[in-house]
Amino acid sequence: MSSRHRASEEDEIIAQINVIPLVDVSLVLLIIFIVTVSHILTPSIRINLPQSTRASGMSGMETIDIVISNEGIIYLEDEIVTMKELEKKVAALHQKNPEETVVISVDKATYFQRVIDALDLLNGLGISKLDIRTVKGN
């Protein structure tokens, strides 16, 4: 009988679950998630916006975002586009929701003709709600 009793004690020891490795893995995954989310949420296009003394916030508004970098590269909603693609895509977006505001973010070192070309294109599409994004300065 004593041999049976010993076998059941060994079974109990084996049947226990050690949760410490599970907690370790969970914490590592949480740290990885926190680190990667901070990179995902930061904007991928870095530009130096011009300063304005009367810049105002635009929170809560649905917008069509156009970015022109200092190299003259045009981005529509974080996707590189040509002027023709910009025209087609903005026309489609504007047709879906004519009340949406188009917001242009332009690097202050951008060649100005590129900005005028984009504004002419938007004017030709009949877009009347247009904002130029700036940062509040002195």
CNS distance restraints for C-alpha pairs under 8 A (distance, minus, plus):
assign (resid   1 and name CA) (resid   5 and name CA) 6.38 0.50 0.50
assign (resid   2 and name CA) (resid   6 and name CA) 6.27 0.50 0.50
assign (resid   3 and name CA) (resid   7 and name CA) 6.34 0.50 0.50
assign (resid   4 and name CA) (resid   8 and name CA) 6.45 0.50 0.50
assign (resid   5 and name CA) (resid   9 and name CA) 6.52 0.50 0.50
assign (resid   6 and name CA) (resid  10 and name CA) 6.36 0.50 0.50
assign (resid   7 and name CA) (resid  11 and name CA) 6.25 0.50 0.50
assign (resid   8 and name CA) (resid  12 and name CA) 6.33 0.50 0.50
assign (resid   9 and name CA) (resid  13 and name CA) 6.58 0.50 0.50
assign (resid  10 and name CA) (resid  14 and name CA) 6.36 0.50 0.50
assign (resid  11 and name CA) (resid  15 and name CA) 6.03 0.50 0.50
assign (resid  12 and name CA) (resid  16 and name CA) 6.61 0.50 0.50
assign (resid  18 and name CA) (resid  22 and name CA) 7.83 0.50 0.50
assign (resid  19 and name CA) (resid  23 and name CA) 6.22 0.50 0.50
assign (resid  20 and name CA) (resid  24 and name CA) 6.19 0.50 0.50
assign (resid  21 and name CA) (resid  25 and name CA) 6.16 0.50 0.50
assign (resid  22 and name CA) (resid  26 and name CA) 6.15 0.50 0.50
assign (resid  23 and name CA) (resid  27 and name CA) 6.12 0.50 0.50
assign (resid  24 and name CA) (resid  28 and name CA) 6.27 0.50 0.50
assign (resid  25 and name CA) (resid  29 and name CA) 6.19 0.50 0.50
assign (resid  26 and name CA) (resid  30 and name CA) 6.16 0.50 0.50
assign (resid  27 and name CA) (resid  31 and name CA) 6.20 0.50 0.50
assign (resid  28 and name CA) (resid  32 and name CA) 6.22 0.50 0.50
assign (resid  29 and name CA) (resid  33 and name CA) 6.10 0.50 0.50
assign (resid  30 and name CA) (resid  34 and name CA) 6.20 0.50 0.50
assign (resid  31 and name CA) (resid  35 and name CA) 6.21 0.50 0.50
assign (resid  32 and name CA) (resid  36 and name CA) 6.17 0.50 0.50
assign (resid  33 and name CA) (resid  37 and name CA) 6.04 0.50 0.50
assign (resid  34 and name CA) (resid  38 and name CA) 6.56 0.50 0.50
assign (resid  35 and name CA) (resid  39 and name CA) 7.04 0.50 0.50
assign (resid  36 and name CA) (resid  40 and name CA) 6.33 0.50 0.50
assign (resid  37 and name CA) (resid  41 and name CA) 6.14 0.50 0.50
assign (resid  38 and name CA) (resid  42 and name CA) 6.53 0.50 0.50
assign (resid  44 and name CA) (resid  78 and name CA) 7.45 0.50 0.50
assign (resid  45 and name CA) (resid  69 and name CA) 7.89 0.50 0.50
assign (resid  45 and name CA) (resid  78 and name CA) 7.28 0.50 0.50
assign (resid  46 and name CA) (resid  69 and name CA) 7.85 0.50 0.50
assign (resid  47 and name CA) (resid  69 and name CA) 6.15 0.50 0.50
assign (resid  47 and name CA) (resid  70 and name CA) 7.25 0.50 0.50
assign (resid  47 and name CA) (resid 106 and name CA) 7.24 0.50 0.50
assign (resid  47 and name CA) (resid 107 and name CA) 5.02 0.50 0.50
assign (resid  47 and name CA) (resid 108 and name CA) 7.96 0.50 0.50
assign (resid  48 and name CA) (resid 106 and name CA) 7.76 0.50 0.50
assign (resid  48 and name CA) (resid 107 and name CA) 4.90 0.50 0.50
assign (resid  48 and name CA) (resid 108 and name CA) 5.89 0.50 0.50
assign (resid  48 and name CA) (resid 109 and name CA) 7.77 0.50 0.50
assign (resid  49 and name CA) (resid 105 and name CA) 6.96 0.50 0.50
assign (resid  49 and name CA) (resid 106 and name CA) 6.22 0.50 0.50
assign (resid  49 and name CA) (resid 107 and name CA) 5.12 0.50 0.50
assign (resid  49 and name CA) (resid 108 and name CA) 5.58 0.50 0.50
assign (resid  49 and name CA) (resid 133 and name CA) 7.25 0.50 0.50
assign (resid  49 and name CA) (resid 134 and name CA) 5.38 0.50 0.50
assign (resid  49 and name CA) (resid 135 and name CA) 6.17 0.50 0.50
assign (resid  50 and name CA) (resid 106 and name CA) 7.73 0.50 0.50
assign (resid  50 and name CA) (resid 107 and name CA) 6.92 0.50 0.50
assign (resid  50 and name CA) (resid 108 and name CA) 5.09 0.50 0.50
assign (resid  50 and name CA) (resid 134 and name CA) 5.32 0.50 0.50
assign (resid  50 and name CA) (resid 135 and name CA) 6.35 0.50 0.50
assign (resid  51 and name CA) (resid  55 and name CA) 7.89 0.50 0.50
assign (resid  51 and name CA) (resid 134 and name CA) 5.57 0.50 0.50
assign (resid  51 and name CA) (resid 135 and name CA) 4.90 0.50 0.50
assign (resid  51 and name CA) (resid 136 and name CA) 5.60 0.50 0.50
assign (resid  51 and name CA) (resid 137 and name CA) 4.99 0.50 0.50
assign (resid  51 and name CA) (resid 138 and name CA) 7.72 0.50 0.50
assign (resid  52 and name CA) (resid 134 and name CA) 6.14 0.50 0.50
assign (resid  52 and name CA) (resid 135 and name CA) 6.06 0.50 0.50
assign (resid  52 and name CA) (resid 136 and name CA) 5.15 0.50 0.50
assign (resid  52 and name CA) (resid 137 and name CA) 5.40 0.50 0.50
assign (resid  52 and name CA) (resid 138 and name CA) 7.37 0.50 0.50
assign (resid  53 and name CA) (resid 136 and name CA) 5.54 0.50 0.50
assign (resid  53 and name CA) (resid 137 and name CA) 5.29 0.50 0.50
assign (resid  53 and name CA) (resid 138 and name CA) 5.73 0.50 0.50
assign (resid  54 and name CA) (resid 136 and name CA) 6.60 0.50 0.50
assign (resid  55 and name CA) (resid 133 and name CA) 7.99 0.50 0.50
assign (resid  55 and name CA) (resid 134 and name CA) 6.15 0.50 0.50
assign (resid  55 and name CA) (resid 135 and name CA) 6.06 0.50 0.50
assign (resid  55 and name CA) (resid 136 and name CA) 5.05 0.50 0.50
assign (resid  56 and name CA) (resid 136 and name CA) 7.65 0.50 0.50
assign (resid  61 and name CA) (resid 101 and name CA) 7.86 0.50 0.50
assign (resid  62 and name CA) (resid 100 and name CA) 5.96 0.50 0.50
assign (resid  62 and name CA) (resid 101 and name CA) 6.87 0.50 0.50
assign (resid  63 and name CA) (resid 100 and name CA) 5.49 0.50 0.50
assign (resid  63 and name CA) (resid 101 and name CA) 4.88 0.50 0.50
assign (resid  63 and name CA) (resid 102 and name CA) 5.58 0.50 0.50
assign (resid  63 and name CA) (resid 103 and name CA) 6.41 0.50 0.50
assign (resid  64 and name CA) (resid  76 and name CA) 7.71 0.50 0.50
assign (resid  64 and name CA) (resid  77 and name CA) 7.08 0.50 0.50
assign (resid  64 and name CA) (resid  90 and name CA) 7.78 0.50 0.50
assign (resid  64 and name CA) (resid  93 and name CA) 7.78 0.50 0.50
assign (resid  64 and name CA) (resid 100 and name CA) 6.86 0.50 0.50
assign (resid  64 and name CA) (resid 101 and name CA) 6.23 0.50 0.50
assign (resid  64 and name CA) (resid 102 and name CA) 4.66 0.50 0.50
assign (resid  64 and name CA) (resid 103 and name CA) 6.02 0.50 0.50
assign (resid  65 and name CA) (resid  76 and name CA) 6.00 0.50 0.50
assign (resid  65 and name CA) (resid  77 and name CA) 5.44 0.50 0.50
assign (resid  65 and name CA) (resid 102 and name CA) 6.10 0.50 0.50
assign (resid  65 and name CA) (resid 103 and name CA) 5.02 0.50 0.50
assign (resid  65 and name CA) (resid 104 and name CA) 6.16 0.50 0.50
assign (resid  65 and name CA) (resid 105 and name CA) 7.58 0.50 0.50
assign (resid  66 and name CA) (resid  74 and name CA) 7.07 0.50 0.50
assign (resid  66 and name CA) (resid  75 and name CA) 5.65 0.50 0.50
assign (resid  66 and name CA) (resid  76 and name CA) 4.75 0.50 0.50
assign (resid  66 and name CA) (resid  77 and name CA) 6.46 0.50 0.50
assign (resid  66 and name CA) (resid 102 and name CA) 7.37 0.50 0.50
assign (resid  66 and name CA) (resid 103 and name CA) 6.10 0.50 0.50
assign (resid  66 and name CA) (resid 104 and name CA) 4.79 0.50 0.50
assign (resid  66 and name CA) (resid 105 and name CA) 6.21 0.50 0.50
assign (resid  67 and name CA) (resid  74 and name CA) 5.75 0.50 0.50
assign (resid  67 and name CA) (resid  75 and name CA) 4.98 0.50 0.50
assign (resid  67 and name CA) (resid  76 and name CA) 6.56 0.50 0.50
assign (resid  67 and name CA) (resid  78 and name CA) 7.86 0.50 0.50
assign (resid  67 and name CA) (resid 104 and name CA) 5.74 0.50 0.50
assign (resid  67 and name CA) (resid 105 and name CA) 4.68 0.50 0.50
assign (resid  67 and name CA) (resid 106 and name CA) 5.83 0.50 0.50
assign (resid  68 and name CA) (resid  72 and name CA) 5.74 0.50 0.50
assign (resid  68 and name CA) (resid  73 and name CA) 5.59 0.50 0.50
assign (resid  68 and name CA) (resid  74 and name CA) 4.64 0.50 0.50
assign (resid  68 and name CA) (resid  75 and name CA) 6.37 0.50 0.50
assign (resid  68 and name CA) (resid 104 and name CA) 7.59 0.50 0.50
assign (resid  68 and name CA) (resid 105 and name CA) 6.30 0.50 0.50
assign (resid  68 and name CA) (resid 106 and name CA) 4.83 0.50 0.50
assign (resid  68 and name CA) (resid 107 and name CA) 6.43 0.50 0.50
assign (resid  68 and name CA) (resid 110 and name CA) 7.41 0.50 0.50
assign (resid  68 and name CA) (resid 115 and name CA) 7.54 0.50 0.50
assign (resid  69 and name CA) (resid  73 and name CA) 5.33 0.50 0.50
assign (resid  69 and name CA) (resid  74 and name CA) 6.67 0.50 0.50
assign (resid  69 and name CA) (resid 106 and name CA) 6.24 0.50 0.50
assign (resid  69 and name CA) (resid 107 and name CA) 5.35 0.50 0.50
assign (resid  69 and name CA) (resid 110 and name CA) 6.50 0.50 0.50
assign (resid  70 and name CA) (resid 106 and name CA) 7.66 0.50 0.50
assign (resid  70 and name CA) (resid 107 and name CA) 5.26 0.50 0.50
assign (resid  70 and name CA) (resid 108 and name CA) 7.22 0.50 0.50
assign (resid  70 and name CA) (resid 109 and name CA) 5.27 0.50 0.50
assign (resid  70 and name CA) (resid 110 and name CA) 4.24 0.50 0.50
assign (resid  70 and name CA) (resid 111 and name CA) 7.29 0.50 0.50
assign (resid  71 and name CA) (resid 110 and name CA) 6.60 0.50 0.50
assign (resid  72 and name CA) (resid 110 and name CA) 6.21 0.50 0.50
assign (resid  72 and name CA) (resid 111 and name CA) 6.93 0.50 0.50
assign (resid  72 and name CA) (resid 114 and name CA) 6.50 0.50 0.50
assign (resid  73 and name CA) (resid  80 and name CA) 7.06 0.50 0.50
assign (resid  73 and name CA) (resid  81 and name CA) 7.88 0.50 0.50
assign (resid  74 and name CA) (resid  80 and name CA) 5.80 0.50 0.50
assign (resid  74 and name CA) (resid  81 and name CA) 5.77 0.50 0.50
assign (resid  74 and name CA) (resid  82 and name CA) 6.74 0.50 0.50
assign (resid  74 and name CA) (resid  83 and name CA) 7.76 0.50 0.50
assign (resid  75 and name CA) (resid  79 and name CA) 5.02 0.50 0.50
assign (resid  75 and name CA) (resid  80 and name CA) 4.41 0.50 0.50
assign (resid  75 and name CA) (resid  81 and name CA) 5.75 0.50 0.50
assign (resid  76 and name CA) (resid  80 and name CA) 6.44 0.50 0.50
assign (resid  76 and name CA) (resid  81 and name CA) 6.56 0.50 0.50
assign (resid  76 and name CA) (resid  86 and name CA) 6.98 0.50 0.50
assign (resid  81 and name CA) (resid  85 and name CA) 5.65 0.50 0.50
assign (resid  81 and name CA) (resid  86 and name CA) 5.89 0.50 0.50
assign (resid  82 and name CA) (resid  86 and name CA) 5.98 0.50 0.50
assign (resid  83 and name CA) (resid  87 and name CA) 6.17 0.50 0.50
assign (resid  83 and name CA) (resid 118 and name CA) 7.56 0.50 0.50
assign (resid  84 and name CA) (resid  88 and name CA) 6.38 0.50 0.50
assign (resid  85 and name CA) (resid  89 and name CA) 5.99 0.50 0.50
assign (resid  86 and name CA) (resid  90 and name CA) 5.82 0.50 0.50
assign (resid  87 and name CA) (resid  91 and name CA) 5.96 0.50 0.50
assign (resid  87 and name CA) (resid 121 and name CA) 6.68 0.50 0.50
assign (resid  87 and name CA) (resid 122 and name CA) 7.60 0.50 0.50
assign (resid  87 and name CA) (resid 125 and name CA) 7.80 0.50 0.50
assign (resid  88 and name CA) (resid  92 and name CA) 6.26 0.50 0.50
assign (resid  89 and name CA) (resid  93 and name CA) 6.17 0.50 0.50
assign (resid  90 and name CA) (resid  94 and name CA) 5.84 0.50 0.50
assign (resid  91 and name CA) (resid  95 and name CA) 5.99 0.50 0.50
assign (resid  91 and name CA) (resid 125 and name CA) 6.49 0.50 0.50
assign (resid  92 and name CA) (resid  96 and name CA) 6.38 0.50 0.50
assign (resid  93 and name CA) (resid  97 and name CA) 6.43 0.50 0.50
assign (resid  94 and name CA) (resid  98 and name CA) 4.89 0.50 0.50
assign (resid  94 and name CA) (resid  99 and name CA) 7.79 0.50 0.50
assign (resid  94 and name CA) (resid 100 and name CA) 6.94 0.50 0.50
assign (resid  94 and name CA) (resid 127 and name CA) 7.69 0.50 0.50
assign (resid  98 and name CA) (resid 127 and name CA) 7.98 0.50 0.50
assign (resid  99 and name CA) (resid 129 and name CA) 7.55 0.50 0.50
assign (resid 100 and name CA) (resid 129 and name CA) 7.23 0.50 0.50
assign (resid 101 and name CA) (resid 129 and name CA) 4.86 0.50 0.50
assign (resid 101 and name CA) (resid 130 and name CA) 5.68 0.50 0.50
assign (resid 101 and name CA) (resid 131 and name CA) 7.22 0.50 0.50
assign (resid 102 and name CA) (resid 127 and name CA) 7.79 0.50 0.50
assign (resid 102 and name CA) (resid 129 and name CA) 6.22 0.50 0.50
assign (resid 102 and name CA) (resid 130 and name CA) 4.85 0.50 0.50
assign (resid 102 and name CA) (resid 131 and name CA) 6.28 0.50 0.50
assign (resid 103 and name CA) (resid 130 and name CA) 5.89 0.50 0.50
assign (resid 103 and name CA) (resid 131 and name CA) 4.76 0.50 0.50
assign (resid 103 and name CA) (resid 132 and name CA) 5.68 0.50 0.50
assign (resid 103 and name CA) (resid 133 and name CA) 6.51 0.50 0.50
assign (resid 104 and name CA) (resid 130 and name CA) 7.66 0.50 0.50
assign (resid 104 and name CA) (resid 131 and name CA) 6.27 0.50 0.50
assign (resid 104 and name CA) (resid 132 and name CA) 4.85 0.50 0.50
assign (resid 104 and name CA) (resid 133 and name CA) 6.00 0.50 0.50
assign (resid 105 and name CA) (resid 132 and name CA) 6.00 0.50 0.50
assign (resid 105 and name CA) (resid 133 and name CA) 5.01 0.50 0.50
assign (resid 105 and name CA) (resid 134 and name CA) 7.35 0.50 0.50
assign (resid 106 and name CA) (resid 110 and name CA) 6.86 0.50 0.50
assign (resid 106 and name CA) (resid 115 and name CA) 7.54 0.50 0.50
assign (resid 106 and name CA) (resid 132 and name CA) 7.73 0.50 0.50
assign (resid 106 and name CA) (resid 133 and name CA) 7.45 0.50 0.50
assign (resid 110 and name CA) (resid 114 and name CA) 7.50 0.50 0.50
assign (resid 110 and name CA) (resid 115 and name CA) 7.85 0.50 0.50
assign (resid 111 and name CA) (resid 115 and name CA) 7.40 0.50 0.50
assign (resid 112 and name CA) (resid 116 and name CA) 6.46 0.50 0.50
assign (resid 113 and name CA) (resid 117 and name CA) 6.12 0.50 0.50
assign (resid 114 and name CA) (resid 118 and name CA) 6.38 0.50 0.50
assign (resid 115 and name CA) (resid 119 and name CA) 6.20 0.50 0.50
assign (resid 116 and name CA) (resid 120 and name CA) 6.02 0.50 0.50
assign (resid 117 and name CA) (resid 121 and name CA) 6.20 0.50 0.50
assign (resid 118 and name CA) (resid 122 and name CA) 6.28 0.50 0.50
assign (resid 119 and name CA) (resid 123 and name CA) 6.05 0.50 0.50
assign (resid 120 and name CA) (resid 124 and name CA) 6.07 0.50 0.50
assign (resid 121 and name CA) (resid 125 and name CA) 6.47 0.50 0.50
assign (resid 122 and name CA) (resid 126 and name CA) 6.62 0.50 0.50
assign (resid 122 and name CA) (resid 127 and name CA) 5.74 0.50 0.50
assign (resid 123 and name CA) (resid 127 and name CA) 5.70 0.50 0.50
assign (resid 123 and name CA) (resid 128 and name CA) 7.41 0.50 0.50
